Amino acid sequence: MLKQRILTALVLLPIVFWCVLGNTPYAFLLFSGSLLIVGAWEWTGLMVWNPLWQRLLYVAGVAVSVGCVGAGSGNGVVHFSVFWFAGSALLWGGALLQVIQYPQHAPWKNQWIMPLIGLWLLFPTWLALLMLKGLSTGWLVYLFLLVWGADTGAYFAGRRFGRHKLAPQVSPGKTVEGLFGGLLLTTVLELLVVWQRHMPLPHALLFLALSMVTVLASVLGDLCESMIKRSAGVKDSGRIFPGHGGVLDRIDSLTAAAPVYLLGWMLLGGF
């Protein structure tokens, strides 16, 4: 499994960085929009929608929305007010309560609520990434490194030191030690950025606080998707990435981290 994960990552990472850092117009817009559409398809599976026409209709609606936003975004920059992402961040507060209470309380399993949750997970994430790409490619890459660092640190620290379960009802494999391993690795990254950019102390403290909150949000995003997959009785959202599962399995941490990170960026006026 680890070998598959590494090989898949070696294929995906150059594509991601080419879309993010390359000068090809619309590359990141098309790549991220494609992932959004595939993620919408996977979400219909988690909703256990059996009629094919219902699944296709949901995905078609997402695809049309992606096309409309993409056509109106010019060079890929999308501008939304701070209230949009503040609302998304507040909803993640509710998601935290659901993770804590699972499985005793799960009102989100309602057939009318699940489609809306899918849109809430996918669209703010996509829009936040597009907006960050327009604001600063470097800080978009930093967000990716934070999320990947948290995941990598948690994986190896959990395997080596994991003893205490973080959320056993939601994701039995995640441990408190893994959480601290992810926080430790990302803290090293954050301090390196502070040192490299010679940030004054007040600026550095705000930057470190936002980075830490973003990492914790990424953990919540991961747990939230695990909760929904457990409720649906599946291990992975899909099989598109060998060793990694589906698109939702790869962007689950970003679904919470990206809106929270962008909200902090907007409130603090950037770095």
BALOBA-1460 file (C-alpha; in Angstrom, 3 decimals):
// residues 271
<rec num="1" residu="m" x="0.000" y="0.000" z="0.000"/>
<rec num="2" residu="l" x="2.769" y="2.453" z="0.918"/>
<rec num="3" residu="k" x="4.596" y="1.647" z="-2.332"/>
<rec num="4" residu="q" x="1.421" y="2.340" z="-4.322"/>
<rec num="5" residu="r" x="0.889" y="5.617" z="-2.470"/>
<rec num="6" residu="i" x="4.437" y="6.762" z="-3.205"/>
<rec num="7" residu="l" x="4.276" y="5.817" z="-6.896"/>
<rec num="8" residu="t" x="0.925" y="7.561" z="-7.353"/>
<rec num="9" residu="a" x="2.234" y="10.656" z="-5.571"/>
<rec num="10" residu="l" x="5.295" y="10.723" z="-7.836"/>
<rec num="11" residu="v" x="2.975" y="10.837" z="-10.840"/>
<rec num="12" residu="l" x="0.509" y="13.344" z="-9.398"/>
<rec num="13" residu="l" x="2.882" y="15.867" z="-7.856"/>
<rec num="14" residu="p" x="4.514" y="16.992" z="-11.138"/>
<rec num="15" residu="i" x="1.054" y="17.451" z="-12.680"/>
<rec num="16" residu="v" x="-0.159" y="19.487" z="-9.703"/>
<rec num="17" residu="f" x="2.918" y="21.708" z="-9.628"/>
<rec num="18" residu="w" x="2.851" y="22.182" z="-13.412"/>
<rec num="19" residu="c" x="-0.772" y="23.351" z="-13.190"/>
<rec num="20" residu="v" x="0.008" y="25.610" z="-10.225"/>
<rec num="21" residu="l" x="3.382" y="27.018" z="-11.244"/>
<rec num="22" residu="g" x="3.269" y="26.764" z="-15.030"/>
<rec num="23" residu="n" x="2.432" y="29.614" z="-17.367"/>
<rec num="24" residu="t" x="-0.206" y="27.672" z="-19.297"/>
<rec num="25" residu="p" x="-3.440" y="29.707" z="-19.168"/>
<rec num="26" residu="y" x="-6.386" y="27.992" z="-17.501"/>
<rec num="27" residu="a" x="-4.335" y="24.873" z="-16.589"/>
<rec num="28" residu="f" x="-5.080" y="25.106" z="-12.887"/>
<rec num="29" residu="l" x="-8.684" y="26.126" z="-13.536"/>
<rec num="30" residu="l" x="-9.298" y="23.110" z="-15.783"/>
<rec num="31" residu="f" x="-7.403" y="20.663" z="-13.566"/>
<rec num="32" residu="s" x="-9.098" y="21.713" z="-10.338"/>
<rec num="33" residu="g" x="-12.483" y="21.968" z="-12.059"/>
<rec num="34" residu="s" x="-12.105" y="18.415" z="-13.369"/>
<rec num="35" residu="l" x="-11.329" y="17.171" z="-9.871"/>
<rec num="36" residu="l" x="-14.404" y="18.985" z="-8.589"/>
<rec num="37" residu="i" x="-16.628" y="17.227" z="-11.119"/>
<rec num="38" residu="v" x="-15.140" y="13.801" z="-10.345"/>
<rec num="39" residu="g" x="-15.541" y="14.571" z="-6.639"/>
<rec num="40" residu="a" x="-19.211" y="15.360" z="-7.245"/>
<rec num="41" residu="w" x="-19.651" y="11.964" z="-8.909"/>
<rec num="42" residu="e" x="-18.002" y="10.242" z="-5.949"/>
<rec num="43" residu="w" x="-20.256" y="12.185" z="-3.596"/>
<rec num="44" residu="t" x="-23.364" y="10.782" z="-5.281"/>
<rec num="45" residu="g" x="-21.973" y="7.341" z="-4.414"/>
<rec num="46" residu="l" x="-21.601" y="8.314" z="-0.763"/>
<rec num="47" residu="m" x="-25.205" y="9.551" z="-0.832"/>
<rec num="48" residu="v" x="-26.137" y="6.039" z="-2.042"/>
<rec num="49" residu="w" x="-28.091" y="7.403" z="-4.977"/>
<rec num="50" residu="n" x="-28.937" y="4.333" z="-7.030"/>
<rec num="51" residu="p" x="-30.772" y="5.757" z="-10.062"/>
<rec num="52" residu="l" x="-28.084" y="6.667" z="-12.569"/>
<rec num="53" residu="w" x="-30.060" y="9.638" z="-13.859"/>
<rec num="54" residu="q" x="-30.047" y="11.250" z="-10.405"/>
<rec num="55" residu="r" x="-26.282" y="10.912" z="-10.133"/>
<rec num="56" residu="l" x="-25.733" y="12.257" z="-13.637"/>
<rec num="57" residu="l" x="-28.100" y="15.173" z="-13.037"/>
<rec num="58" residu="y" x="-26.222" y="16.170" z="-9.870"/>
<rec num="59" residu="v" x="-22.842" y="15.965" z="-11.611"/>
<rec num="60" residu="a" x="-24.178" y="17.838" z="-14.648"/>
<rec num="61" residu="g" x="-25.344" y="20.662" z="-12.382"/>
<rec num="62" residu="v" x="-21.887" y="20.881" z="-10.829"/>
<rec num="63" residu="a" x="-20.228" y="20.758" z="-14.262"/>
<rec num="64" residu="v" x="-22.412" y="23.589" z="-15.589"/>
<rec num="65" residu="s" x="-21.613" y="25.672" z="-12.507"/>
<rec num="66" residu="v" x="-17.893" y="25.008" z="-12.979"/>
<rec num="67" residu="g" x="-18.179" y="26.081" z="-16.604"/>
<rec num="68" residu="c" x="-20.028" y="29.285" z="-15.725"/>
<rec num="69" residu="v" x="-17.531" y="30.251" z="-13.028"/>
<rec num="70" residu="g" x="-14.597" y="29.342" z="-15.268"/>
<rec num="71" residu="a" x="-15.957" y="31.321" z="-18.212"/>
<rec num="72" residu="g" x="-16.452" y="34.404" z="-16.057"/>
<rec num="73" residu="s" x="-13.184" y="34.199" z="-14.160"/>
<rec num="74" residu="g" x="-10.898" y="35.564" z="-16.861"/>
<rec num="75" residu="n" x="-7.413" y="34.462" z="-15.892"/>
<rec num="76" residu="g" x="-8.710" y="32.165" z="-13.178"/>
<rec num="77" residu="v" x="-9.051" y="34.790" z="-10.460"/>
<rec num="78" residu="v" x="-12.362" y="34.595" z="-8.634"/>
<rec num="79" residu="h" x="-13.335" y="37.262" z="-6.124"/>
<rec num="80" residu="f" x="-15.747" y="36.497" z="-3.312"/>
<rec num="81" residu="s" x="-16.356" y="38.478" z="-0.151"/>
<rec num="82" residu="v" x="-15.025" y="37.532" z="3.234"/>
<rec num="83" residu="f" x="-18.591" y="36.659" z="4.279"/>
<rec num="84" residu="w" x="-18.696" y="33.701" z="1.870"/>
<rec num="85" residu="f" x="-15.677" y="32.033" z="3.444"/>
<rec num="86" residu="a" x="-16.665" y="33.101" z="6.959"/>
<rec num="87" residu="g" x="-19.931" y="31.241" z="6.436"/>
<rec num="88" residu="s" x="-18.041" y="28.178" z="5.247"/>
<rec num="89" residu="a" x="-15.749" y="28.315" z="8.297"/>
<rec num="90" residu="l" x="-18.760" y="28.560" z="10.633"/>
<rec num="91" residu="l" x="-20.298" y="25.485" z="9.039"/>
<rec num="92" residu="w" x="-17.092" y="23.605" z="9.809"/>
<rec num="93" residu="g" x="-17.717" y="24.428" z="13.451"/>
<rec num="94" residu="g" x="-20.967" y="22.511" z="13.117"/>
<rec num="95" residu="a" x="-19.108" y="19.680" z="11.392"/>
<rec num="96" residu="l" x="-16.790" y="19.410" z="14.400"/>
<rec num="97" residu="l" x="-19.797" y="18.860" z="16.648"/>
<rec num="98" residu="q" x="-21.070" y="16.144" z="14.311"/>
<rec num="99" residu="v" x="-17.708" y="14.356" z="14.405"/>
<rec num="100" residu="i" x="-17.668" y="14.497" z="18.219"/>
<rec num="101" residu="q" x="-21.239" y="13.219" z="18.530"/>
<rec num="102" residu="y" x="-21.067" y="10.521" z="15.837"/>
<rec num="103" residu="p" x="-22.853" y="8.090" z="15.601"/>
<rec num="104" residu="q" x="-25.446" y="9.179" z="18.172"/>
<rec num="105" residu="h" x="-26.494" y="12.276" z="16.239"/>
<rec num="106" residu="a" x="-26.329" y="12.508" z="12.445"/>
<rec num="107" residu="p" x="-29.019" y="14.803" z="11.011"/>
<rec num="108" residu="w" x="-26.896" y="15.333" z="7.900"/>
<rec num="109" residu="k" x="-27.873" y="11.827" z="6.710"/>
<rec num="110" residu="n" x="-31.196" y="13.239" z="5.522"/>
<rec num="111" residu="q" x="-31.616" y="12.667" z="1.754"/>
<rec num="112" residu="w" x="-32.261" y="16.364" z="1.191"/>
<rec num="113" residu="i" x="-29.338" y="17.590" z="3.264"/>
<rec num="114" residu="m" x="-26.616" y="15.348" z="1.809"/>
<rec num="115" residu="p" x="-26.660" y="16.946" z="-1.687"/>
<rec num="116" residu="l" x="-26.270" y="20.385" z="-0.098"/>
<rec num="117" residu="i" x="-23.404" y="19.176" z="2.076"/>
<rec num="118" residu="g" x="-21.647" y="17.932" z="-1.056"/>
<rec num="119" residu="l" x="-21.872" y="21.378" z="-2.616"/>
<rec num="120" residu="w" x="-20.703" y="22.984" z="0.629"/>
<rec num="121" residu="l" x="-17.674" y="20.688" z="0.741"/>
<rec num="122" residu="l" x="-16.688" y="21.058" z="-2.895"/>
<rec num="123" residu="f" x="-17.445" y="24.569" z="-4.111"/>
<rec num="124" residu="p" x="-15.915" y="26.696" z="-1.319"/>
<rec num="125" residu="t" x="-12.779" y="24.560" z="-1.572"/>
<rec num="126" residu="w" x="-12.513" y="25.055" z="-5.319"/>
<rec num="127" residu="l" x="-13.269" y="28.763" z="-5.170"/>
<rec num="128" residu="a" x="-10.763" y="29.273" z="-2.352"/>
<rec num="129" residu="l" x="-8.041" y="27.540" z="-4.375"/>
<rec num="130" residu="l" x="-8.817" y="29.629" z="-7.462"/>
<rec num="131" residu="m" x="-8.770" y="32.830" z="-5.455"/>
<rec num="132" residu="l" x="-5.498" y="31.913" z="-3.746"/>
<rec num="133" residu="k" x="-3.970" y="31.089" z="-7.132"/>
<rec num="134" residu="g" x="-4.891" y="34.575" z="-8.302"/>
<rec num="135" residu="l" x="-3.651" y="36.265" z="-5.132"/>
<rec num="136" residu="s" x="-0.361" y="34.421" z="-4.684"/>
<rec num="137" residu="t" x="0.860" y="31.202" z="-6.259"/>
<rec num="138" residu="g" x="3.520" y="30.918" z="-3.562"/>
<rec num="139" residu="w" x="1.014" y="30.989" z="-0.721"/>
<rec num="140" residu="l" x="-1.185" y="28.471" z="-2.544"/>
<rec num="141" residu="v" x="1.805" y="26.127" z="-2.654"/>
<rec num="142" residu="y" x="2.349" y="26.821" z="1.050"/>
<rec num="143" residu="l" x="-1.227" y="25.711" z="1.760"/>
<rec num="144" residu="f" x="-0.588" y="22.459" z="-0.102"/>
<rec num="145" residu="l" x="2.633" y="21.901" z="1.844"/>
<rec num="146" residu="l" x="0.822" y="22.505" z="5.138"/>
<rec num="147" residu="v" x="-1.873" y="19.966" z="4.323"/>
<rec num="148" residu="w" x="0.556" y="17.394" z="2.935"/>
<rec num="149" residu="g" x="2.917" y="17.944" z="5.858"/>
<rec num="150" residu="a" x="0.125" y="17.414" z="8.373"/>
<rec num="151" residu="d" x="-0.928" y="14.211" z="6.614"/>
<rec num="152" residu="t" x="2.623" y="12.893" z="6.242"/>
<rec num="153" residu="g" x="3.633" y="13.701" z="9.811"/>
<rec num="154" residu="a" x="0.456" y="12.105" z="11.163"/>
<rec num="155" residu="y" x="0.948" y="8.968" z="9.060"/>
<rec num="156" residu="f" x="4.497" y="8.212" z="10.165"/>
<rec num="157" residu="a" x="4.118" y="9.390" z="13.780"/>
<rec num="158" residu="g" x="0.915" y="7.389" z="14.107"/>
<rec num="159" residu="r" x="2.545" y="4.233" z="12.757"/>
<rec num="160" residu="r" x="5.548" y="4.578" z="15.071"/>
<rec num="161" residu="f" x="4.079" y="6.019" z="18.258"/>
<rec num="162" residu="g" x="0.289" y="5.761" z="17.906"/>
<rec num="163" residu="r" x="-1.394" y="4.510" z="21.085"/>
<rec num="164" residu="h" x="-4.350" y="6.787" z="21.847"/>
<rec num="165" residu="k" x="-7.241" y="6.957" z="19.414"/>
<rec num="166" residu="l" x="-8.201" y="10.433" z="18.227"/>
<rec num="167" residu="a" x="-11.775" y="9.685" z="17.103"/>
<rec num="168" residu="p" x="-12.312" y="5.919" z="17.306"/>
<rec num="169" residu="q" x="-15.960" y="6.009" z="16.207"/>
<rec num="170" residu="v" x="-15.105" y="7.999" z="13.094"/>
<rec num="171" residu="s" x="-11.602" y="6.894" z="12.064"/>
<rec num="172" residu="p" x="-10.047" y="4.153" z="14.227"/>
<rec num="173" residu="g" x="-6.675" y="4.482" z="12.500"/>
<rec num="174" residu="k" x="-6.074" y="8.079" z="13.549"/>
<rec num="175" residu="t" x="-4.264" y="8.702" z="16.827"/>
<rec num="176" residu="v" x="-3.465" y="11.605" z="19.105"/>
<rec num="177" residu="e" x="0.232" y="10.886" z="18.574"/>
<rec num="178" residu="g" x="-0.316" y="11.116" z="14.827"/>
<rec num="179" residu="l" x="-2.014" y="14.484" z="15.260"/>
<rec num="180" residu="f" x="0.965" y="15.814" z="17.210"/>
<rec num="181" residu="g" x="3.343" y="14.372" z="14.610"/>
<rec num="182" residu="g" x="1.541" y="16.340" z="11.904"/>
<rec num="183" residu="l" x="1.571" y="19.483" z="14.024"/>
<rec num="184" residu="l" x="5.283" y="19.090" z="14.717"/>
<rec num="185" residu="l" x="6.236" y="18.666" z="11.062"/>
<rec num="186" residu="t" x="4.123" y="21.604" z="9.922"/>
<rec num="187" residu="t" x="5.471" y="23.782" z="12.740"/>
<rec num="188" residu="v" x="8.975" y="23.203" z="11.376"/>
<rec num="189" residu="l" x="7.732" y="24.294" z="7.943"/>
<rec num="190" residu="e" x="6.049" y="27.380" z="9.399"/>
<rec num="191" residu="l" x="9.181" y="28.434" z="11.286"/>
<rec num="192" residu="l" x="11.287" y="28.008" z="8.168"/>
<rec num="193" residu="v" x="8.954" y="30.356" z="6.289"/>
<rec num="194" residu="v" x="9.062" y="32.897" z="9.143"/>
<rec num="195" residu="w" x="12.861" y="32.776" z="9.125"/>
<rec num="196" residu="q" x="13.153" y="32.934" z="5.330"/>
<rec num="197" residu="r" x="10.833" y="35.944" z="5.073"/>
<rec num="198" residu="h" x="12.305" y="37.737" z="8.118"/>
<rec num="199" residu="m" x="8.853" y="38.343" z="9.586"/>
<rec num="200" residu="p" x="8.646" y="40.756" z="12.525"/>
<rec num="201" residu="l" x="7.378" y="39.157" z="15.730"/>
<rec num="202" residu="p" x="3.731" y="40.380" z="15.648"/>
<rec num="203" residu="h" x="3.446" y="39.398" z="11.996"/>
<rec num="204" residu="a" x="5.078" y="36.035" z="12.663"/>
<rec num="205" residu="l" x="2.723" y="35.221" z="15.549"/>
<rec num="206" residu="l" x="-0.338" y="35.901" z="13.401"/>
<rec num="207" residu="f" x="1.138" y="33.823" z="10.597"/>
<rec num="208" residu="l" x="1.888" y="30.913" z="12.941"/>
<rec num="209" residu="a" x="-1.597" y="31.095" z="14.465"/>
<rec num="210" residu="l" x="-3.291" y="31.023" z="11.046"/>
<rec num="211" residu="s" x="-1.073" y="28.158" z="9.904"/>
<rec num="212" residu="m" x="-1.866" y="26.149" z="13.034"/>
<rec num="213" residu="v" x="-5.605" y="26.714" z="12.675"/>
<rec num="214" residu="t" x="-5.352" y="25.678" z="9.014"/>
<rec num="215" residu="v" x="-3.604" y="22.432" z="9.959"/>
<rec num="216" residu="l" x="-6.261" y="21.650" z="12.584"/>
<rec num="217" residu="a" x="-8.954" y="22.416" z="10.008"/>
<rec num="218" residu="s" x="-7.309" y="19.969" z="7.607"/>
<rec num="219" residu="v" x="-7.581" y="17.255" z="10.264"/>
<rec num="220" residu="l" x="-11.268" y="18.084" z="10.723"/>
<rec num="221" residu="g" x="-11.855" y="17.847" z="6.962"/>
<rec num="222" residu="d" x="-10.256" y="14.411" z="6.947"/>
<rec num="223" residu="l" x="-12.363" y="13.253" z="9.901"/>
<rec num="224" residu="c" x="-15.549" y="14.641" z="8.384"/>
<rec num="225" residu="e" x="-15.095" y="12.666" z="5.171"/>
<rec num="226" residu="s" x="-14.204" y="9.557" z="7.188"/>
<rec num="227" residu="m" x="-17.453" y="9.986" z="9.127"/>
<rec num="228" residu="i" x="-19.499" y="10.186" z="5.941"/>
<rec num="229" residu="k" x="-17.719" y="7.215" z="4.364"/>
<rec num="230" residu="r" x="-18.265" y="5.164" z="7.509"/>
<rec num="231" residu="s" x="-21.946" y="6.053" z="7.455"/>
<rec num="232" residu="a" x="-22.125" y="4.981" z="3.793"/>
<rec num="233" residu="g" x="-20.281" y="1.741" z="4.557"/>
<rec num="234" residu="v" x="-17.334" y="2.334" z="2.195"/>
<rec num="235" residu="k" x="-13.591" y="2.522" z="2.754"/>
<rec num="236" residu="d" x="-12.694" y="4.865" z="-0.109"/>
<rec num="237" residu="s" x="-14.720" y="7.410" z="-2.057"/>
<rec num="238" residu="g" x="-13.371" y="5.992" z="-5.343"/>
<rec num="239" residu="r" x="-10.504" y="4.170" z="-7.031"/>
<rec num="240" residu="i" x="-9.114" y="6.734" z="-9.418"/>
<rec num="241" residu="f" x="-5.780" y="7.045" z="-7.572"/>
<rec num="242" residu="p" x="-4.101" y="3.676" z="-6.767"/>
<rec num="243" residu="g" x="-3.160" y="3.530" z="-3.092"/>
<rec num="244" residu="h" x="-4.969" y="6.790" z="-2.378"/>
<rec num="245" residu="g" x="-8.590" y="6.039" z="-3.240"/>
<rec num="246" residu="g" x="-10.730" y="8.668" z="-4.908"/>
<rec num="247" residu="v" x="-10.635" y="12.418" z="-5.417"/>
<rec num="248" residu="l" x="-12.516" y="13.063" z="-2.174"/>
<rec num="249" residu="d" x="-9.974" y="10.939" z="-0.316"/>
<rec num="250" residu="r" x="-7.223" y="13.223" z="-1.619"/>
<rec num="251" residu="i" x="-8.900" y="16.581" z="-1.074"/>
<rec num="252" residu="d" x="-10.772" y="15.843" z="2.175"/>
<rec num="253" residu="s" x="-8.260" y="17.834" z="4.221"/>
<rec num="254" residu="l" x="-8.387" y="20.741" z="1.768"/>
<rec num="255" residu="t" x="-12.171" y="21.012" z="2.004"/>
<rec num="256" residu="a" x="-11.796" y="22.581" z="5.430"/>
<rec num="257" residu="a" x="-8.243" y="23.927" z="5.234"/>
<rec num="258" residu="a" x="-8.612" y="25.987" z="2.031"/>
<rec num="259" residu="p" x="-11.636" y="28.128" z="3.082"/>
<rec num="260" residu="v" x="-10.227" y="28.648" z="6.590"/>
<rec num="261" residu="y" x="-6.789" y="29.597" z="5.244"/>
<rec num="262" residu="l" x="-8.226" y="32.033" z="2.712"/>
<rec num="263" residu="l" x="-10.502" y="33.590" z="5.335"/>
<rec num="264" residu="g" x="-7.469" y="34.253" z="7.544"/>
<rec num="265" residu="w" x="-5.548" y="35.602" z="4.557"/>
<rec num="266" residu="m" x="-8.345" y="38.042" z="3.743"/>
<rec num="267" residu="l" x="-8.810" y="39.181" z="7.335"/>
<rec num="268" residu="l" x="-5.074" y="39.712" z="7.879"/>
<rec num="269" residu="g" x="-4.465" y="41.344" z="4.522"/>
<rec num="270" residu="g" x="-2.042" y="38.705" z="3.286"/>
<rec num="271" residu="f" x="1.595" y="38.114" z="4.156"/>
